[in-house]
Amino acid sequence: MVDIIYISIISIFVVSHAWESIIDFFNAKWFDRKPDSLVDDIYDKEEYNKQQLYKKDNYKFSNISGTISFVITALILIFGLFGKLDILISSQVSSPLFQTLVFFVIIGFGSTILSLPFSFYHTFFIEEKFGFNKSSKFTFWMDSLKSMLLGAIIGGVVLTSLVWIYNYVQNDFWWIAWIFISLFSIGLNFFYSTLIVPLFNKQTPLEEGDLKQAIKSFGEKAGFEIDNIYVIDGSKRSSKANAYFAGFGKKKRIVLYDTLINQMSTDEIVAVLAHEIGHYKHKHTIANLLMGITQTGIMLYILSLFLTNTDLSIALGGSENKFHLGIIAFSILFSPISEFIGVFMNILSRKFEYQADNFAKSFGLENDLISGLKNLSKNSYSNLTPHPLYVFTNYSHPPIKERITNLKG
């Protein structure tokens, strides 16, 4: 049985990587296709040539970094190094809780050491080359340090809770863990803008003026109360623009990147925000939250079946059943199901995007939204010719051509 599990783990890991590589390859083959007439006015010839180089540089970079990561992980699995690490930790640490924490601290630290050089190169060579990077090296390293500490704190709280639940109520593990993670996720979402974002970015209330008045006027017209409008200093790190809603109820707020305000007209910004309000009006936020909670429940139930199987730990090179080895084995064996769920969620997400676009259109904002979408695409060098299979498996938003087609409808 151990041999079958071992072969299954290696096979699923290899096939998953091969599948992703094939989809990326198909997508890259479409880079040079002529854009549809609906979007061929986004770039002039010189800009489009730069956009093409940006896509190709990112593809090459992704190929190299992905291959290195794949080879290292494959070697770890083939030689049972996860199990050997567990045996080493168990010889020094007696507490099952601390064994799990130390195990994931070492894995997390190793993963960070591996990924940081790639992240640094992408930021200061690729993004810098095409004029997107505005971050200093000091900011980059401080962000990395904060992210590590934040990940350690949040991950530590979740892991400690899960191990404690598993050790004390093993038979009821999955549903108690489900309740805990669901409440924890909701709380994290609720306070994300007030607790997490300030660690990295400065948020200031939008000043009184034409833009704020236009946003509030549309909110009144749409029956959507808007009290908290903030501007975030996104230009500190990148020239790319963004906007989002955060929080629930009275805690909800609109967050505009300063780059968005600088790159778009007032009418375009209102149209983009009308799209976001459309998500709230159609209750997409609640739907996504409920689907995420359901997905977590299914995942934890299947995980609870894995954690009691000693063969999984042995297949990874361990000598006995261990909580952390069960999680590693589960994360690999569950990946095909996770991929399927991800595709389904993307299909639903694209449907939601069309509904939100149609909400903005219902107020006569379709032309401003089209102009805004083109602006966003131009200023981020987004791909105008994605392969349909890549869109189907990876895109949570429809390609800009399809969104414009729908808006012109």
C-alpha positions as CSV (number, residue, x, y, z in Angstrom):
1,M,0.0,0.0,0.0
2,V,2.9,2.4,0.9
3,D,4.4,1.9,-2.6
4,I,1.1,2.6,-4.3
5,I,0.7,5.9,-2.3
6,Y,4.3,6.8,-3.0
7,I,3.9,6.3,-6.7
8,S,0.6,8.2,-6.6
9,I,2.1,11.2,-4.9
10,I,5.0,11.4,-7.4
11,S,2.7,10.8,-10.4
12,I,0.1,13.4,-9.4
13,F,2.9,16.0,-8.7
14,V,4.6,15.4,-12.0
15,V,1.3,15.3,-14.0
16,S,0.1,18.5,-12.4
17,H,3.3,20.3,-13.3
18,A,3.2,19.0,-16.8
19,W,-0.5,20.0,-17.3
20,E,0.3,23.6,-16.1
21,S,3.3,23.8,-18.4
22,I,1.3,22.6,-21.4
23,I,-1.4,25.3,-20.8
24,D,1.3,28.0,-20.3
25,F,2.9,26.8,-23.6
26,F,-0.4,27.0,-25.5
27,N,-0.9,30.5,-24.1
28,A,2.5,31.7,-25.1
29,K,1.9,30.4,-28.7
30,W,-0.9,32.9,-28.9
31,F,1.2,35.9,-27.9
32,D,1.9,37.0,-31.5
33,R,-1.7,36.7,-32.7
34,K,-3.3,39.9,-34.0
35,P,-5.6,41.5,-31.4
36,D,-9.3,41.8,-32.1
37,S,-10.5,45.0,-33.7
38,L,-12.3,45.8,-30.4
39,V,-9.0,46.2,-28.5
40,D,-6.5,47.0,-31.2
41,D,-6.7,50.7,-30.3
42,I,-5.4,50.1,-26.7
43,Y,-1.7,50.4,-27.8
44,D,0.2,52.2,-30.5
45,K,2.8,50.1,-32.4
46,E,5.7,51.0,-30.1
47,E,3.7,50.3,-26.9
48,Y,2.4,47.0,-28.3
49,N,5.9,45.8,-29.1
50,K,6.9,46.6,-25.5
51,Q,3.8,44.7,-24.2
52,Q,4.8,41.7,-26.3
53,L,8.3,41.7,-24.8
54,Y,6.8,42.0,-21.3
55,K,4.6,38.9,-21.8
56,K,7.5,36.9,-23.3
57,D,9.9,37.9,-20.5
58,N,7.4,36.9,-17.9
59,Y,6.8,33.6,-19.6
60,K,10.5,32.8,-19.7
61,F,10.9,33.8,-16.1
62,S,7.9,31.7,-15.0
63,N,9.3,28.7,-16.9
64,I,12.7,28.9,-15.2
65,S,11.5,29.6,-11.7
66,G,8.7,27.0,-12.0
67,T,11.1,24.3,-13.3
68,I,13.7,25.0,-10.5
69,S,10.9,24.8,-7.9
70,F,9.5,21.6,-9.5
71,V,12.9,19.9,-9.6
72,I,13.7,20.7,-5.9
73,T,10.3,19.5,-4.7
74,A,10.5,16.4,-6.8
75,L,13.9,15.5,-5.4
76,I,12.5,16.1,-1.8
77,L,9.7,13.7,-2.6
78,I,11.8,11.0,-4.3
79,F,14.4,10.8,-1.5
80,G,11.8,11.1,1.3
81,L,13.3,14.2,2.7
82,F,10.1,15.3,4.3
83,G,10.1,12.1,6.4
84,K,13.8,12.4,7.2
85,L,13.2,16.0,8.4
86,D,10.4,14.7,10.6
87,I,12.6,12.0,12.1
88,L,15.3,14.5,12.9
89,I,12.8,16.9,14.5
90,S,11.2,14.1,16.5
91,S,14.6,13.1,17.9
92,Q,15.0,16.6,19.4
93,V,11.4,17.7,20.1
94,S,9.0,15.5,22.1
95,S,5.8,17.6,21.9
96,P,3.6,16.7,18.8
97,L,2.5,20.3,18.6
98,F,6.0,21.7,18.6
99,Q,7.1,19.0,16.1
100,T,4.5,20.3,13.7
101,L,5.4,24.0,14.3
102,V,9.1,23.4,13.9
103,F,8.5,21.3,10.7
104,F,6.5,24.0,9.0
105,V,8.8,26.8,10.2
106,I,11.7,25.0,8.5
107,I,9.7,24.2,5.3
108,G,8.4,27.8,5.2
109,F,11.9,29.3,5.8
110,G,13.3,27.1,3.0
111,S,10.5,28.0,0.6
112,T,11.1,31.7,1.4
113,I,14.9,31.5,0.8
114,L,14.2,29.8,-2.5
115,S,11.5,32.3,-3.7
116,L,13.1,35.6,-2.6
117,P,15.8,35.7,-5.3
118,F,13.1,35.1,-7.9
119,S,10.8,37.7,-6.5
120,F,13.8,40.2,-6.3
121,Y,14.7,39.5,-9.9
122,H,11.1,39.9,-11.1
123,T,10.7,43.2,-9.3
124,F,14.0,44.9,-10.0
125,F,14.8,43.5,-13.5
126,I,11.5,42.6,-15.3
127,E,9.1,45.1,-13.7
128,E,11.9,47.7,-13.6
129,K,12.8,47.2,-17.2
130,F,9.2,48.0,-18.3
131,G,8.7,50.9,-16.0
132,F,6.3,49.3,-13.5
133,N,8.5,49.0,-10.4
134,K,8.5,52.0,-8.1
135,S,9.7,50.2,-5.1
136,S,13.1,50.8,-3.5
137,K,15.2,47.8,-2.4
138,F,14.7,48.9,1.2
139,T,10.9,48.8,0.8
140,F,11.2,45.4,-1.0
141,W,13.2,43.8,1.9
142,M,11.0,45.4,4.6
143,D,7.8,44.1,2.8
144,S,9.4,40.6,2.6
145,L,10.3,40.7,6.3
146,K,6.8,41.9,7.3
147,S,5.2,39.2,5.1
148,M,7.3,36.5,6.7
149,L,6.4,37.7,10.2
150,L,2.7,38.1,9.4
151,G,2.7,34.6,7.8
152,A,4.4,33.2,10.8
153,I,1.9,34.7,13.2
154,I,-1.2,33.8,11.2
155,G,0.1,30.4,10.2
156,G,1.2,29.8,13.8
157,V,-2.3,30.6,15.2
158,V,-4.0,28.4,12.6
159,L,-1.5,25.4,12.9
160,T,-1.5,25.5,16.7
161,S,-5.3,25.5,16.7
162,L,-5.6,22.7,14.2
163,V,-3.1,20.5,16.0
164,W,-4.8,21.1,19.3
165,I,-8.2,20.2,17.8
166,Y,-6.8,17.1,16.2
167,N,-5.1,15.9,19.3
168,Y,-8.0,16.4,21.7
169,V,-11.1,15.7,19.5
170,Q,-9.7,13.6,16.7
171,N,-13.1,12.0,15.7
172,D,-14.7,15.4,15.4
173,F,-11.7,17.2,13.9
174,W,-13.0,18.2,10.5
175,W,-16.2,20.0,11.6
176,I,-14.7,21.8,14.6
177,A,-11.7,22.8,12.5
178,W,-14.1,23.9,9.8
179,I,-16.0,26.2,12.2
180,F,-12.7,27.7,13.5
181,I,-11.2,28.4,10.1
182,S,-14.4,29.8,8.8
183,L,-14.7,32.3,11.7
184,F,-11.0,33.1,11.5
185,S,-11.3,33.8,7.7
186,I,-14.4,36.0,8.2
187,G,-12.6,38.0,10.9
188,L,-9.5,38.4,8.8
189,N,-11.7,39.7,5.9
190,F,-13.6,42.0,8.2
191,F,-10.4,43.7,9.6
192,Y,-8.1,43.3,6.5
193,S,-8.1,47.0,5.6
194,T,-7.8,48.3,9.2
195,L,-5.2,45.8,10.5
196,I,-3.2,44.2,7.6
197,V,-3.1,46.9,4.9
198,P,-1.6,49.6,7.2
199,L,1.5,47.3,7.8
200,F,2.4,47.9,4.1
201,N,0.5,50.9,2.8
202,K,-0.7,54.2,3.9
203,Q,-4.5,54.8,3.5
204,T,-5.9,58.4,3.7
205,P,-9.5,59.5,3.3
206,L,-10.2,60.8,-0.2
207,E,-10.2,64.6,-0.2
208,E,-13.3,66.6,-0.9
209,G,-13.7,67.5,-4.6
210,D,-15.2,66.5,-7.9
211,L,-14.2,62.8,-7.7
212,K,-15.6,62.3,-4.2
213,Q,-18.8,64.1,-5.1
214,A,-19.2,62.0,-8.3
215,I,-18.7,58.8,-6.4
216,K,-21.2,59.8,-3.6
217,S,-23.7,60.9,-6.2
218,F,-23.6,57.6,-8.0
219,G,-23.9,55.8,-4.7
220,E,-27.1,57.7,-3.9
221,K,-28.4,56.9,-7.4
222,A,-27.6,53.2,-7.1
223,G,-29.0,53.0,-3.5
224,F,-25.6,52.2,-2.1
225,E,-24.4,54.1,1.0
226,I,-20.8,55.2,0.6
227,D,-19.2,56.7,3.7
228,N,-15.6,55.4,3.7
229,I,-13.5,56.3,0.6
230,Y,-9.8,55.9,1.0
231,V,-6.7,56.4,-1.2
232,I,-3.8,54.0,-0.9
233,D,-0.2,54.9,-1.9
234,G,0.1,52.1,-4.5
235,S,2.6,54.3,-6.4
236,K,5.1,53.6,-3.7
237,R,5.6,50.1,-5.2
238,S,4.2,50.0,-8.7
239,S,2.7,52.1,-11.5
240,K,-0.1,49.6,-12.0
241,A,-3.6,50.8,-10.9
242,N,-6.3,49.1,-8.9
243,A,-9.4,49.6,-6.8
244,Y,-11.3,47.4,-4.4
245,F,-14.0,47.1,-1.8
246,A,-13.2,45.7,1.6
247,G,-15.1,44.8,4.8
248,F,-18.8,44.2,5.5
249,G,-21.7,46.3,6.7
250,K,-20.6,49.6,8.3
251,K,-17.0,48.5,8.1
252,K,-17.1,48.4,4.3
253,R,-14.8,50.8,2.5
254,I,-13.8,51.8,-1.1
255,V,-10.1,51.8,-1.6
256,L,-8.6,53.6,-4.6
257,Y,-5.0,53.3,-5.6
258,D,-3.4,56.8,-6.2
259,T,-2.2,55.4,-9.5
260,L,-5.8,54.8,-10.6
261,I,-6.7,58.4,-9.8
262,N,-3.7,59.7,-11.7
263,Q,-4.3,57.5,-14.8
264,M,-8.1,57.6,-15.2
265,S,-10.8,60.3,-15.6
266,T,-13.5,60.9,-13.0
267,D,-16.2,59.2,-15.2
268,E,-14.0,56.2,-15.8
269,I,-13.3,55.8,-12.0
270,V,-17.1,56.1,-11.3
271,A,-17.8,53.4,-13.9
272,V,-15.2,51.1,-12.4
273,L,-16.7,51.6,-8.9
274,A,-20.2,51.0,-10.3
275,H,-18.9,47.6,-11.5
276,E,-17.7,46.9,-7.9
277,I,-21.0,48.1,-6.4
278,G,-22.6,45.7,-8.9
279,H,-20.8,42.8,-7.1
280,Y,-22.4,43.9,-3.8
281,K,-25.8,44.4,-5.3
282,H,-25.7,40.9,-6.8
283,K,-24.4,39.6,-3.4
284,H,-21.3,38.1,-5.1
285,T,-19.3,38.8,-2.0
286,I,-21.6,36.7,0.2
287,A,-21.8,34.0,-2.5
288,N,-18.0,33.8,-2.7
289,L,-17.7,33.7,1.0
290,L,-20.2,30.8,1.3
291,M,-18.6,28.9,-1.5
292,G,-15.2,29.3,0.1
293,I,-16.5,28.1,3.5
294,T,-18.1,25.1,1.7
295,Q,-14.9,24.3,-0.1
296,T,-13.0,24.5,3.2
297,G,-15.4,22.0,4.8
298,I,-15.0,19.5,2.0
299,M,-11.3,19.9,2.1
300,L,-11.1,19.4,5.9
301,Y,-13.3,16.3,5.8
302,I,-11.1,14.6,3.2
303,L,-8.0,15.8,5.2
304,S,-9.4,14.1,8.3
305,L,-9.5,10.8,6.4
306,F,-5.8,11.3,5.4
307,L,-4.5,12.1,8.8
308,T,-5.4,8.7,10.2
309,N,-3.5,6.9,7.5
310,T,0.0,5.9,8.6
311,D,1.0,4.8,5.1
312,L,0.9,8.4,3.9
313,S,3.6,9.4,6.4
314,I,5.7,6.4,5.6
315,A,5.4,7.1,1.8
316,L,7.0,10.5,2.5
317,G,9.9,8.9,4.3
318,G,8.6,9.1,7.9
319,S,8.5,6.2,10.4
320,E,5.1,6.8,12.0
321,N,1.9,8.7,11.5
322,K,2.4,12.4,11.8
323,F,0.0,15.3,11.5
324,H,2.3,17.5,9.4
325,L,3.3,14.7,7.0
326,G,-0.4,13.9,6.5
327,I,-1.0,17.5,5.4
328,I,1.9,17.4,2.9
329,A,0.6,14.2,1.4
330,F,-2.9,15.5,1.3
331,S,-1.9,18.8,-0.4
332,I,-0.4,16.8,-3.3
333,L,-3.1,14.1,-3.6
334,F,-5.9,16.6,-3.3
335,S,-4.4,18.8,-6.1
336,P,-6.5,17.3,-9.0
337,I,-9.7,17.9,-7.0
338,S,-8.4,21.4,-6.1
339,E,-7.7,22.1,-9.8
340,F,-11.3,21.1,-10.7
341,I,-12.8,23.2,-8.0
342,G,-10.6,26.1,-9.1
343,V,-11.8,25.8,-12.7
344,F,-15.4,25.8,-11.5
345,M,-14.8,28.8,-9.3
346,N,-13.3,30.7,-12.2
347,I,-16.3,29.9,-14.4
348,L,-18.6,31.3,-11.8
349,S,-16.3,34.3,-11.1
350,R,-16.4,35.2,-14.8
351,K,-20.2,35.0,-14.8
352,F,-20.2,37.4,-11.8
353,E,-17.9,39.8,-13.6
354,Y,-20.4,40.0,-16.5
355,Q,-23.2,40.7,-14.1
356,A,-21.3,43.5,-12.4
357,D,-20.4,45.0,-15.8
358,N,-24.1,44.8,-16.7
359,F,-25.0,46.6,-13.5
360,A,-22.7,49.5,-14.5
361,K,-24.3,49.4,-18.0
362,S,-27.8,49.7,-16.5
363,F,-26.8,53.2,-15.4
364,G,-25.5,54.2,-18.9
365,L,-21.9,53.8,-17.9
366,E,-20.9,51.2,-20.5
367,N,-18.7,53.6,-22.6
368,D,-16.9,54.9,-19.5
369,L,-16.4,51.4,-18.2
370,I,-15.0,50.3,-21.6
371,S,-12.7,53.3,-21.6
372,G,-11.6,52.5,-18.0
373,L,-11.0,48.8,-18.8
374,K,-8.8,49.8,-21.8
375,N,-6.9,52.2,-19.6
376,L,-6.3,49.5,-17.0
377,S,-5.2,47.1,-19.6
378,K,-2.8,49.5,-21.2
379,N,-1.2,50.5,-18.0
380,S,-0.6,46.9,-16.9
381,Y,0.4,45.4,-20.3
382,S,-2.4,42.8,-20.0
383,N,-2.6,40.0,-22.6
384,L,-5.0,40.9,-25.4
385,T,-4.7,37.4,-27.1
386,P,-5.0,34.8,-24.3
387,H,-5.5,31.1,-25.4
388,P,-9.1,29.9,-24.7
389,L,-7.8,26.9,-22.6
390,Y,-5.7,29.2,-20.5
391,V,-8.7,31.5,-20.0
392,F,-10.9,28.6,-19.1
393,T,-8.5,27.2,-16.4
394,N,-6.9,30.4,-15.0
395,Y,-8.9,33.5,-15.6
396,S,-11.2,34.7,-12.8
397,H,-12.2,37.7,-15.1
398,P,-13.2,37.4,-18.7
399,P,-10.6,38.8,-21.2
400,I,-11.1,42.4,-22.0
401,K,-12.3,41.7,-25.6
402,E,-15.2,39.6,-24.2
403,R,-16.1,42.2,-21.6
404,I,-16.3,44.9,-24.3
405,T,-18.4,42.6,-26.5
406,N,-20.8,42.1,-23.6
407,L,-21.0,45.8,-22.8
408,K,-21.6,46.7,-26.4
409,G,-24.1,43.8,-26.5
